[in-house]
């Protein structure tokens, strides 16, 4: 039996980030990975999806030519095979960059399915390896309801979508979270007949009712959205019938689940929840008091790249601490790359005490810079403590919301107040002026309205 200081299971974002920390401290490690190498983001998530979204956005922009006084020609045609070939070409480049992290590992890199036999013991390919520290980062996989397996020939998931050779003629998107919404809008803009379905009463997890309604109103102009809908599937020749409408393909985007089947978490000797997961300290990534750290999408905490990377960093560092150290986590930041963007920073509306919160909002219908770009639609809502003025959170559907959400997340992490933020510079004309409008609106609802320009400290200059 082999003995190692550290065994890392999984070569996704969390596993590779942990690896980078481990390699700085020891050569006594192995990395075990089952399936394709390369992160979820690079292979099947953030990056190939953005390549498709950008192609769709370029085509969609041509619809503004007439309004802007430009000579209009025919709407550009779409060669689906070329669109998808470019997506894969860029995807392969992103994956190639990720794979450089495993270059030169040699025998320390073990392809295979690891099984935990005990807290410090794993088996892979018939080899048993004892580990003082075990970092688990096996990632996640798309959820596909078992009864839908019969539609496999018509079904796409985020893991298979980017492998199709051409765009489908029609697509039913089941699940309107981040992946479902982004792909539904992109496909619609590329000329695919799209309809979206979700059992929830809202889209993208929005909890602010006003933002939720605005988001559905805006995106619903591009493709039909069916909420609070139980989806019934049946075969119809070479197509699939979804609630009475026939589609060539269906995209199942109802979520992802931790990739823990057969991993042997039950052999850790700690309680598991209904998902089959042990409790993990989010500040240390430690499982119970074991020398076991569960990082990334597999822990079910926050399945986004920057959080997975932080998980891996913390796990990699704590593998070398006698007593694992607690690391502060970043303010929540989540972005859905639709047009306009849907985003959350800090607390969601549903998490606030509405009686103690001043809500400021900005409607982008009349926002100057957004109007010039033909993007003047959206709603930003900011939540601040009525007493202290501290900015607590925000939900939005807004043009360039990805940038506004970053500003708010930074402000929230720094515990800035509405007054602090209003004293920051806002250039004119920029879309970020919508944030200033929302902050002013919140300030008007606070017990003490702050000045936007602070006095200089010290005596006045004569």
N, C-alpha and C positions, 0 to 999 in steps of 0.2 A: 504493500500500500504506500502511495506517495503522501508526503506531508508538505503543505504549502502555508505560507503566511496569509495569503489572501486568494480566494477563489471568487471570480466574478462570473455570474451567469447572465448573459444577455449583452449583445453588442449594439444596442440602440443608443439614443441620446444619453440616458442615465448611465448605462453601463460604460460607454466610452468616456464620459466625463469622469466617472469614478476611476477608470483605468488611467486617465491622465494624472490624477492625484496619486494613485498607487505607484505608478512608474517613477515618480519623483522620490519615493521613499524606500522602495525595495525592488529587487529583481525576482523575489521569491513569490510568484503569483502565476495563475493561469486564467485565461479568458475562455469561457465555454459559450458557444452560440448555436442555437438550433434554427435552421432555415436560412433565408437570404441575409447577407450582411448589409448594413446600411440602415439608417434610422427610419422610423415611420414617417417623419417629416420629409426627409429627402426622397424616399422611395414612393410613398403612396399618400402623402399628406400635404403639408404646407406648400412645398415647392412645385410639384407638378400641377396642383390645383391652381396656383397663381399663374402659371404659364397659360392654362386654359382660360382663366378669368381675363388675363390681359388681351388675349386674342379676341375674346367676346367684347371687351370694352372698346377696342379699336373699331370693330364693326359697328357697334352701337352708336359711337360718336358721330358717324356719318349722317345720322338722322337729324343732326343739328345744323347741317349745312344750309338748308333753305332759310331757317330762322336767322342765321348769322349773315345772310346776304351773300353766301358763296354759291357759285354755279353748281347746281345739282346734277349729278349724273345718275345712272342706275345704282341702286344699292349694291355694294360689292358682294359678289357671290362667295360661297364658302366651299372650299375643297376640304371636306372633312378629313380625308386621309393625310393631307399635308398638315392640317392643324394638329392631329394626334401624333404625327411623326415628329413635329417640333417639340411637342410636350415631352415625348419620350427622350428626345435628344438632350433637352435641357435636364430632364430628370436624371439621365445617366451621368451627366456631368456633375450634378450635385452629389449623387451617390458616390461617384469616384473620389470626390474631395473628402467625403466622410470615411471612405475605406482606407485612406492614407493613415488613419489613426491606428490601424492594425498592421501596417507594413513593418516587417522586421521582427515580428513576434516569434516566428518560427514555431517550435514545439509548444510554446506557451499559449498558442491559439488553437483551441480544440473545437472543431465542428462536431456537433452532436447534441442529443437531448439529455440534459442533466436531470438526475433524480436525487432529491434529498433523502438520505437514509436516517440522519440524525442531525442535530444542530450544527455539528462540525464535521459532517461526513457526506460526501456526494459520490454518485457513480455516473460515469459517462462512457459509452462504448465499451462496457465491461471493465473499465478502470475505476478503482476506488481511490478517492483523494480526500485526505484529512485536511481540514482548513481551520486555522485559528480564527479567521474572519471570513464570513460568507456574505457577499453582496449580491442580492437578487434584483435583477432588472430585466425580466423576460418580456416586458412590453405588453401590448394588447392586441386584440383581434376583433374584427367586426362582428356584431351580434346579428345572427340570422335565425329567426324563429324556425324551429324544427319542421313545422308543417309546410314551410315554403321551400323545402329542399326539392320538391318535385318540379319547381320552376327554375332549376339551376341553369338550364339552357338559355333562359331569358333574363337571368338575374345578374346584376352588377353590384359590387360593393366598392368601397374606397380602395380595397386591395386589388381589384381587377379593372376598375373603370379606365385607367390610363393605358391598359393593354389593348383596348379595342382598336381595330385597324381603321374604322371610319365612324362618323357620327351616326347615331340611330335616327330613324325618321321620327320616332316618338318615344317619350320617356316619362314614366310615372316615378316620381321621387317620393319615397315613403320614409318619412322622418325629416322634419324641418329644423334640425339643429344647425350647427355651423356648416358641416359638410354638405348636408342636404340642400340648404338654402343657397350656398355658394355655387354648387354644381347646377341646381335648377335654374338660377338666373343666367349663368354662363351658357348653358345649353340652349336656353330659350333665345338668348341674344345671337347665338350661332345658327338659328333657324330651325332648331328642333322643337317639335310640338311637346310642350311640357305641362304637367299638372303636378302640384305638390299636395301631400296628404300627411296629417299628423293627428294623433289621438289627443294631444294636449290642446288647451284653449288659446295658446300663444305660440310664437315662433322664437327660435334662438334662445330660449330660456329667459326671455324678457319678463320681468315681474312688475315693472311700472305700467299700469294699465293705459296711460296716455301714450307712452312710447310704443307699447305693443300695438295699439290700434293704428298709430301712424305708420309703423313698419309694415303691417299687413296691407294698409291702404296703398302705400307706395309700391311695394313689390307685387301686389295683386294686380297692378296695371299691366304687368309684363307676362304673368302666367297665373292661371287659376290656383287659388290656395283653399284647401278644404281642411278646416280645423275641427277638433272634437269628432273625428271620423274614425270609425272602426273599418279597417281595410279588409275587404273580401277579395281574394284572388281566385281566378279560375282560368283554365286554358281555353283559348279560342283559336283553333287552328295553329298557325305559326306565331300567334301573338298571345298576350295575356290580358284578360279582362279584369280591370280594377274598378270595382263599384259601378259597373255598367259601361265603362269606357275602355276601348281596346288600345293597347300600347305594344310597340315592338319590343321594348326593354323596360325593366324596372330597376331602379337604383335603391337598394335597401340601405338606409342611413339612420337606423334607429339607435345607434350607439356602438360603443366598443366595450369589450369586457377584458379583464385582466387575463393574460395568457399564462394561466397557472395550472391548466389541466395536466395531470400526471407529474407535476413538479414535486409532489411529496410534502407540501406544507403541513399536512397533518402529522408528519414525523418530527416537527419541531417541538411538539409537546406543549403547545400553548393553545388557548381557545381560538376558534375560528368563527367569523361571523357568517351571516346567511350567504354571503358571496364566496365563502371559503377562504377569507383573508384574515390574517392575524392583525391585532391592533398595532399600529406603528406610531411612534412619537414623531410628529412632523418636524420637530426642531432638531432631532438627532438622527432620524430615519431608523432607529433601533427597534427591533421586535422584542418586546418584554425586556428582560435583562440579559438576553442572549448576545453573543458576538455575531449577530445576524442583522443585516440592514436591507430593507425592502424599499427600492427606489423607482421612480418613474411611473409610467402609466399603470404598471402592474399593481401599485398600491391603491389605485382608485381614488386618489386625492384630488389631483388637478391635472388632467391629461392635456397639457400644453407644453411646447418645447422648453421654454425658459424655466418652467417649474421642474421639469424632468432633469434639466441640466443642473439646477440647484440641488435637487435631490441627490444626484450622482456625486456632486462636489462634496456635499455634507457626508454622504456615506463613505466616500474615498478618504476623507480626512479622519473621520471618526474610527475607521478601521485601525488607526495607529494611536488612538487615545485610550488609556487605561479606563478612564471614565468618559464616555462620549460627551462632547460639548454641544450645547444648544446654540443654534444659529438662528438669527432673526429672519423671518420670511418676508418677502417683498409684498407690497400692496397688491391686491388683486388687479389684474389687467387682462381683459378678454376682448378679442376683436373678431367679428365675422366680416369677411371681406366681400360683402355684397356692395351694391351701389344704390343708395348711400350705405356707408359702413354702419353696422350695428355693434355697439361696444358697451362695456361695463368697466368702471374703475372704482375700486374700493367697495363699499357696501352697496348691495342692491336695494331697491325700493322696499322690497319685502322684508329686509333685515333691519330697517330703521324703525324707530319709535316715532310714528308720524306726528304724534302730539308734541314732540320736542324738537321737530325738524323744520327748518325753513327750506322750502323747495323753490328753487329758481329755475326758470326755463327760458329757452330761446327758440323761436320758430324761424326756420331758415327760408321760409317762403319769401320774405322780404330782405334777406341778407344780401348786401350789395355785391360782394365778390362772388358769392354763389350764383347770383342772378346773371352776372356777366358770362359765367361758364355754362349756363343752362342747367345748373345743379341745385337750384333753389327749392329743395324739398327736404324736410327732416325736422326733428324735434330733439332738443337737448334738455335734460333735466338734471339739476345738481342738488344734492342734499347736504345741508349744513346744520350744525347744532345751533339752535335758536339762542342759547345763553352765551356760549363761548365763541361762536362764529366758525369753529373748526369745520373744514370741509370733510365730509364723511364718505361720500360716494356719488355715483352718477350712473345713469343709464341713458342711452342715446341711439337714435338713428339719424345720422348726420353726414353730409358731404365732408370728406377728409376726416371723418371721425377717428380714424386710426391715430392721427396726430393729436387731436383734442384729448382723446383718452389717455395718451401718454402724458400730456401736461398735467391732467388731473391726477393720474396715478402718482406722478412725482410729488405733486402738492400734498396728496393724502399721506404718502409715506413720510414726508417731512413735517406732517402735522400742521400745515399752513391753515390759516383762517381765511375767510372770504376777504377780509381787509388786506391780509398779506398778498393774496393773489391779485387783487385789484390794483395794488401798487406796483405790480410788475408791468413792463412795457408791452403794449399791444400796437403793432404797426397797422397802418391803414393803406389800402384796403386788403384785408386777409380774412379767410374763413374763420380764423381763431377769434375774430371779434365777436363771433357768436358766443364764445365762452365768456367774454367780458359781459355781454348782455345778460347771460344766465346768472352770473355772479352778482351783477347789479340788482337783478330781480330778486335774488335770494337776500341781498343786503336790505332791501326795502321791507322784508318780512321779519327782520331780526329786531330784537328789543332795542339795540343801539346801532344806529346806522353809521358805518365807518366812513372816514374821509378817504378818497381814492389817492390823494397825494399827501404823503406824510411831511410834517415839519422837520427841518434839519435840527439835529441836537445842538445844544449850546445857545448862547445869547444871540439875538438877531444881529446881523451885519449892518453896521452904520454906513 
